């Protein structure tokens, strides 16, 4: 499993495009479960999971954490 890190600042259309492409993949049956975390415009964080078992959620969240660690290492590699 892998997770995509979206660089910020990110314009709203880019967020919508990513979600649209993900929806297309789900419609083709390429996505069988999803865990989403979003930061709302009011600053609150919202999460949801759909069609993902507890094990699926653990795998997805671990992949996100791994991608975050790699991004952190990459960001600090030149320092």
Secondary structure, DSSP 8 states (H G I E B T S, - for coil): -------SS--HHHHHHHHHHHHHHHHTT----EEEEEE-TTS-EEEEEES--HHHHHHHHHHHHHHHHHHHHHHHTT-
